[in-house]
């Protein structure tokens, strides 16, 4: 007899604390204040919302905002809406409002990894590299917690912040002394 798997909401999850490295910064990167929960919806594929990325890319921010606002009245827990509202605010030079929107999304949204990633991008663009790194790691941790590693951006952003690696000597070549 096979036991039926039941879904456990984030509020009911009992998570083991992440292992401690003893380094305050490193430990803070792996601790999530807002637990992700499964969400198979994709705003970029939802009727009515799928136009938003294209509108934002074209600079038609008011049109994108109106679509997001309309859907946000009915859908309060979709990360996509918070992420794109924040992006529009950011493009309009309102970094503080964008951050508040993303933090609200962390509180009410489900998957959370998109929001953690956008917080990283916002921190990076405002010159806060350590905060950006922290948010990108949290994005990766949230994806891993859901067993849903679907975004490549936080991995690439982290790799790019590491800077260029020293060239390796080619096999058969001699190292300079």
MARMAR-478404 format. One record per residue: x negated, y negated, z negated of N, C-alpha, C in turn. Coordinates in steps of 0.2 Angstrom, whole numbers, padded with zeros to 4 digits, always signed. Atoms other than C-alpha are relative to their C-alpha. Layout:
REM MARMAR-478404
XYZXYZXYZ;...
***
This chain:
REM MARMAR-478404
-0004+0006+0000+0000+0000+0000-0004-0006+0000;+0004+0006+0000-0007-0017+0005+0003-0005-0003;-0003+0006+0004-0005-0032-0006+0001-0006+0005;-0002+0006-0004+0003-0047+0003-0005-0006-0003;+0004+0006+0002-0009-0062+0002+0005-0006-0001;-0004+0006+0001-0001-0078-0005-0004-0006+0000;+0004+0006-0001-0006-0095-0002+0000-0004-0007;+0000+0004+0006-0012-0105-0017-0002-0007+0002;+0001+0008-0002-0010-0124-0016-0006-0002-0004;+0006+0003+0003-0025-0135-0021+0001-0001-0008;-0001+0001+0007-0017-0139-0037+0000+0006-0005;+0000-0006+0003-0016-0121-0042-0006+0004+0000;+0006-0004-0001-0033-0116-0037-0005-0001-0006;+0005+0000+0005-0046-0112-0050-0006+0001+0003;+0006+0000-0003-0062-0116-0043-0006+0000-0005;+0006-0001+0004-0079-0111-0050-0004-0007+0001;+0004+0006-0002-0090-0127-0052-0006+0002+0004;+0006-0001-0005-0103-0129-0039-0006+0001-0004;+0006-0001+0004-0120-0122-0045-0004-0007-0001;+0003+0006+0002-0130-0136-0053-0008+0001+0003;+0007+0000-0002-0147-0141-0045-0004-0003-0005;+0003+0004+0005-0151-0152-0059-0002-0007+0003;+0001+0007-0003-0152-0167-0047+0007-0003+0001;-0007+0003+0000-0138-0179-0050+0003-0001+0007;-0003+0002-0007-0137-0185-0032+0002+0007+0004;-0001-0006-0004-0138-0167-0024+0007+0003-0003;-0006-0003+0003-0125-0161-0037+0007-0004+0002;-0006+0004-0002-0113-0175-0033+0002+0001+0007;-0001-0001-0007-0114-0171-0014+0005+0006+0000;-0004-0006+0000-0106-0154-0018+0006+0001-0004;-0006+0001+0004-0093-0159-0030+0006-0004+0004;-0006+0003-0003-0076-0163-0022+0005-0003-0005;-0005+0003+0005-0065-0175-0031+0007+0002+0003;-0007-0001-0003-0050-0171-0019-0001+0007+0004;+0000-0007-0002-0048-0152-0015+0004+0000+0007;-0003-0001-0006-0044-0148+0003+0005+0006+0000;-0005-0006-0001-0029-0137+0008+0001+0001+0007;+0000-0002-0007-0026-0128+0024+0005-0004+0004;-0004+0004-0004-0018-0138+0038-0002+0002+0007;+0002-0002-0007-0017-0131+0056+0003-0005+0005;-0002+0005-0005-0009-0147+0063-0006-0004+0002;+0005+0005-0003-0020-0158+0074+0004-0006+0003;-0003+0006-0002-0014-0176+0076-0001-0001+0008;+0002+0002-0007-0023-0177+0093+0004+0005+0005;-0004-0004-0004-0011-0163+0099+0007+0000-0001;-0007+0001+0001+0005-0169+0092+0003-0005+0004;-0004+0005-0004+0018-0177+0103+0001-0006-0004;-0001+0006+0003+0018-0195+0100-0007-0003-0003;+0006+0002+0003+0001-0195+0091-0006+0001+0005;+0006-0002-0004-0010-0188+0105-0002-0005+0004;+0002+0005-0004-0011-0204+0114-0005-0005-0004;+0004+0005+0004-0019-0213+0099-0008+0000+0001;+0007+0001-0001-0037-0208+0102-0002-0004+0007;+0001+0004-0006-0036-0214+0120+0001-0007+0000;-0002+0007+0001-0028-0230+0115-0006-0004-0004;+0006+0002+0004-0042-0233+0102-0006-0001+0004;+0006+0000-0004-0055-0229+0114+0000-0006+0005;-0001+0006-0005-0048-0242+0127+0001-0007-0004;+0000+0006+0004-0047-0255+0113+0007-0003-0001;-0007+0002+0000-0028-0255+0113+0002+0002-0007;-0001-0001+0007-0028-0256+0094+0007-0001-0003;-0007+0002+0002-0011-0264+0091+0005+0006+0002;-0005-0006-0002-0002-0250+0101-0002+0006-0003;+0002-0006+0004-0012-0236+0092+0003-0001-0007;-0003+0001+0007-0007-0244+0075+0007+0001+0000;-0007-0001+0000+0011-0245+0080+0002+0007+0000;-0002-0008+0000+0012-0226+0084-0002+0003-0006;+0002-0003+0006+0002-0222+0069+0005-0002-0006;-0005+0002+0005+0014-0232+0058+0007+0003+0000;-0006-0004-0001+0029-0224+0065+0000+0007-0002;+0001-0007+0002+0023-0207+0062-0002+0001-0007;+0002+0000+0007+0016-0211+0045+0006-0001-0005;-0006+0001+0004+0034-0215+0039+0003+0007-0002;-0002-0007+0001+0038-0196+0041-0005+0005-0002;+0006-0004+0002+0021-0188+0039-0005-0003-0004;+0005+0003+0004+0012-0193+0024-0006+0004-0002;+0006-0004+0002-0001-0179+0022-0004+0002+0006;+0004-0002-0006-0009-0179+0040-0006-0004+0000;+0006+0004+0000-0027-0184+0039-0001-0004+0006;+0001+0003-0007-0027-0189+0057+0002-0007-0001;-0003+0007+0000-0016-0204+0053-0004-0005-0004;+0005+0004+0004-0027-0210+0039-0006-0002+0003;+0007+0001-0003-0043-0208+0049+0001-0005+0005;+0000+0004-0005-0037-0217+0064+0003-0007-0002;-0001+0006+0003-0029-0231+0054-0006-0004-0003;+0007+0002+0003-0046-0233+0045-0004-0002+0006;+0004+0002-0006-0055-0233+0062+0002-0007+0003;-0002+0006-0003-0044-0247+0068-0002-0006-0004;+0002+0005+0005-0047-0257+0052-0007-0002+0001;+0007+0001-0001-0065-0254+0054-0002-0004+0006;+0001+0004-0006-0065-0260+0072+0002-0007+0000;-0003+0007+0001-0056-0276+0066-0005-0003-0005;+0004+0003+0005-0070-0279+0054+0002+0000-0007;-0003+0000+0006-0060-0274+0039-0003+0007-0004;+0003-0006+0003-0072-0261+0031+0003+0002-0007;-0003-0001+0007-0065-0263+0013+0007+0003+0001;-0007-0002-0001-0047-0260+0019-0001+0007+0004;+0001-0007-0003-0054-0245+0030-0001+0005-0005;+0002-0005+0005-0062-0237+0015+0006+0001-0005;-0006-0002+0005-0046-0239+0004+0005+0004+0004;-0004-0004-0004-0036-0231+0018-0002+0007+0000;+0003-0007+0000-0048-0216+0019+0001+0003-0007;-0001-0003+0007-0047-0214+0000+0007+0002-0002;-0007-0001+0001-0028-0215+0000+0001+0007+0004;-0001-0006-0004-0029-0201+0014-0003+0006-0004;+0002-0005+0004-0040-0191+0002+0005+0002-0005;-0005-0001+0005-0027-0192-0011+0006+0004+0003;-0006-0003-0002-0012-0187+0000-0001+0005+0006;+0001-0005-0005-0019-0178+0015-0002+0007-0002;+0001-0007+0001-0022-0160+0017-0007+0002+0001;+0006-0003-0002-0038-0154+0026-0006-0004-0003;+0005+0005+0003-0049-0169+0020-0007-0001+0003;+0007+0000-0003-0065-0165+0030+0000-0005+0005;+0000+0006-0005-0060-0178+0043-0001-0006-0004;+0000+0006+0004-0058-0191+0030-0007-0001-0003;+0006+0001+0003-0074-0187+0021-0005-0002+0005;+0004+0002-0006-0083-0188+0038+0001-0007+0002;-0001+0007-0002-0075-0205+0042-0003-0004-0005;+0003+0004+0005-0081-0211+0025-0007+0000+0001;+0007+0000-0001-0098-0206+0029-0002-0005+0006;+0002+0004-0006-0098-0215+0046+0001-0007-0002;-0001+0007+0003-0091-0231+0037-0006-0002-0004;+0005+0002+0004-0104-0230+0024-0007-0001+0004;+0006+0001-0004-0118-0228+0037+0000-0007+0004;-0001+0007-0003-0111-0243+0047-0001-0006-0004;+0000+0005+0004-0111-0253+0032-0007+0000-0004;+0006+0000+0003-0129-0249+0028-0001+0004-0006;+0000-0003+0006-0126-0237+0014-0002+0008+0001;+0002-0007-0003-0136-0221+0020+0001+0005-0005;-0001-0005+0005-0136-0212+0003+0007+0002+0000;-0007-0002+0001-0117-0213+0002+0002+0003+0006;-0002-0004-0006-0115-0208+0020-0002+0007+0000;+0003-0007+0001-0126-0192+0017+0005+0003-0005;-0004-0003+0005-0115-0189+0002+0007+0002+0003;-0006-0002-0003-0099-0190+0012+0000+0005+0005;+0001-0005-0005-0105-0180+0026-0001+0007-0003;+0000-0006+0003-0110-0166+0015+0006+0002-0003;-0007-0001+0003-0093-0167+0006+0004+0003+0006;-0004-0002-0006-0085-0165+0024-0002+0007+0001;+0002-0007-0002-0095-0149+0027+0002+0005-0005;-0002-0004+0005-0091-0142+0010+0007+0001+0000;-0007-0001-0001-0073-0145+0013+0002+0004+0005;-0001-0005-0005-0073-0136+0029-0002+0007-0002;+0002-0006+0003-0082-0122+0021+0005+0003-0005;-0005-0002+0005-0070-0121+0007+0007+0003+0004;-0006-0002-0004-0056-0119+0020-0002+0005+0005;+0002-0005-0006-0066-0107+0031+0002-0003+0006;-0003+0003-0006-0062-0119+0045-0006-0006+0002;+0006+0005-0002-0079-0127+0051+0002-0001+0008;-0003+0002-0006-0071-0136+0066-0003-0006+0003;+0003+0006-0002-0081-0152+0067-0007+0000+0000;+0008+0000+0000-0099-0154+0072-0003-0007-0002;+0003+0007+0002-0101-0173+0068-0003+0000-0006;+0004+0001+0006-0106-0172+0050-0007+0004+0000;+0006-0004+0000-0119-0159+0054-0005-0004+0004;+0004+0004-0004-0126-0170+0068-0002-0006-0003;+0001+0006+0003-0125-0186+0058-0006+0001-0005;+0005-0002+0005-0135-0177+0044-0007+0001+0003;+0006-0001-0003-0148-0171+0056-0003-0006+0003;+0003+0006-0003-0150-0188+0064-0003-0004-0005;+0003+0004+0006-0153-0196+0047-0007+0003-0002;+0006-0003+0002-0167-0184+0044-0006-0003+0004;+0005+0003-0004-0177-0193+0058-0004+0005+0004;+0004-0005-0004-0189-0185+0070-0005+0004-0004;+0005-0005+0004-0199-0170+0065-0006+0000+0004;+0006+0000-0003-0217-0169+0068-0001+0005+0005;+0001-0004-0005-0222-0161+0084-0004+0006-0002;+0004-0006+0002-0228-0143+0082-0005+0002+0005;+0005-0002-0005-0243-0137+0090+0002+0006+0004;-0002-0005-0004-0240-0126+0105-0004+0006-0001;+0004-0006+0001-0245-0108+0104-0006+0000+0005;+0007-0001-0003-0263-0105+0109-0004-0007+0000;+0004+0007+0000-0267-0124+0107-0004+0000-0007;+0003+0001+0006-0279-0129+0094+0002-0006-0004;-0002+0006+0004-0275-0141+0080-0005-0005-0001;+0005+0005+0001-0284-0157+0079-0002+0000-0008;+0003+0000+0006-0296-0158+0064+0001-0006-0004;
***
